Amino acid sequence: MYQKIEEHALNFPPDKPLPLKNDPLPYVIVADSAFALTENMMKPYPGIHYKGTKERVFNYRLSLARRIVENVFGIMSAVYRILRSPILLAPEKVSVIVMTCVLLHNFLRRSKNSKQNYTPHGTFDTEIDGEVQPGVWRNDQNGITSLLPIRRIPRRATLAAKTVRDKFAEYFTTNGAVSWQNKY
């Protein structure tokens, strides 16, 4: 996947302006510091930053987005156990399986009759006074993961990649700010 990102071969949607902005920005994948910063893969600013700085706000918002992805994948892999290990099928078939799991997940989350049974209160991680409270889906993991360990990808970020990250950081501290982001 990383190679396809590098080669611009992942077929991302066209760049689009953020709400209340004119400059289009690329669609991005949220990542941690193990990955290289690219125009389509955002990772945190390195180092320690003071509260309220654009770097700290960006890192917080990125970690919040990553936590949402982790929660959804954790819940889906607890329910759809095929996602717990590598799927040894042709990529086209894997795509159908994953999309089917996503469709069923979204259906169950949106259906009033099943939402409470599928994801009752406490299922997702929550944040209370800056402390993350683990969701109950984590109790079913027992160290099982379908994700293989990755090695760091050392590479200097391009100016274009840094500019994209800076524009997101600027947006998160202006038009895209939320009232509680400076607490953390």
N, C-alpha and C positions, 0 to 999 in steps of 0.2 A: 504494500500500500504506500509506504514512504517513497519508494522509487516512482510510483505512478504520480504521487504529489509533485515530486521533483521534476518529472517530465511533463507536468501539466496534462496528464492523461486520465484524470479522474472524472472529467465531465462535470465540474462544478457548475451551478447556475451562473448566469452573468452577474457581474458586480452590480450592487444596488445601494442607493443612499440609505443611511439610517434615518429614522424618523426625525423630522425637523432639520435635516442636513441636506446639502446639495451634492457633495462629493460622493461618488459611488465607492463602496468598499467591497472587497471580495468576501464570499462565504468562507468560513473558516472551521477548522476542527480544533477543539480545545485539547490541549496536551499538557503534560507536566515537563519538568526540566530535563527529563531523559531524552527528549526529542529536540531536534534542531528547529529554530524559529524560521518559518518560511512565510510567504505571503498568504498561504492557505492553512497554516498551522500555527496557532498562537500558544506561546508558553509564557510563564511568569517572568517578570523582570527579576534579574538576580539581585541578591543582597537583601538588606533590611532597610525598610523605608518608614518614615514618620507617618502617623495617622493623618489622613486627609490628603496626602500627596497623590498625584495621579498614578504613580507606580503602585502604591499600596492599594488604592481603590481598584485599579485594574487587576492586581493579583487576587484580591478578595472576590471580585466579580467572576474572574476566570475559575477560581476554586469552587465557587457556588455553582457555576455551570457544569464543572466536572463532577461535582457531587450529585447533581440531578441525573446525569448520564449514568453514573455508578449505581445510583438507587434503582433506576429503571432496569438496567442490565442485571443487577442483582435479583430483583423481583422476577424478571423474566426467566433468568436461569434457574431460579428456585421452582418455578412453575413448569417451564418448558425445558426439561432436563437435557434435551439434545444440545442445548447451548453450553453445557458444562464441559465439553471436551471437543477437540478438533473434529470437524465433520469431514469425513473422508469421502467426499463426493465431488463431482464436477462443480466448478464455481457457479454455473447457471442454476444447478439444483440447490446449492447452498443458499443462493440468493432467494429462491422461491421459499425455502424453509424459513429463513430469517424474516422475510417480508410477511409470511403467514403468521409467525409468532408476534410480530409487531402489530399486525392487523387485529389478531385476537386480543392482545394486550389493550390496544386502544378501544376496542369494542367493549371489553369488560370494564374498563375505567369510565367509559361514557354512559354505559347502561345503568339507569337508576336502580334496577333490580339486582345487579350483580356487583356494583362498585363497592358496597359495604362489605361483601363477602370476599371479594378479590383483594382489595387493599384497605382493610379496616384501619382505624386510627392507630398510629404508632408503627405502621408498616415502613414508612419512609424515614430517613434520617431527618432530624429537626435540629434547629439551632436555638439555644436558650442562653441569653446573655453571652454570646460569643462562643459557647461550648456546644460542640456537636453531640447530640444524643443519638446513638445508633438505632436504626430502624430494626424491627423484629425480623426482617428478611435475612439479616446477617446471622441469626441463630441457626439457620438451615445450611449455612455454607460449609462449616467444618473444614476449612482450609482447602476446599475444592475450588478450583478455578480453571476455566477453559483458556485463560490467557497465559501465553508462554512468557517467561521472563525475557526482557529485552535488554540489549546493551545500549549504553549511551551512544548517541550519534554526534560525535564532535564535529562541528562545522561552524564557521563564522557566519552570522546572519548577514544577509544582504541589506543594503540601505533601504531597499523597497520593503523588505519584511519588517524592519524596525519602524519604518514610516507607518505601515498598516497598524502595527501594535500601538504606536503613539496616537494615531487617530482614534482608535477604539478607547484608549485611556482618556484622551481629551473628551470624547463623547460621554464617557461614564462620569466625568466630573462636571459636565455642563448639561446639555439637553437631556441626556440619558441618565442623570443622577437619580438615585432613590434616597429617601429620607434617612434610612438606617445604615447606609454603607460606611459612613465615617466613624461609626462606633467601634469598628474592628480593625 
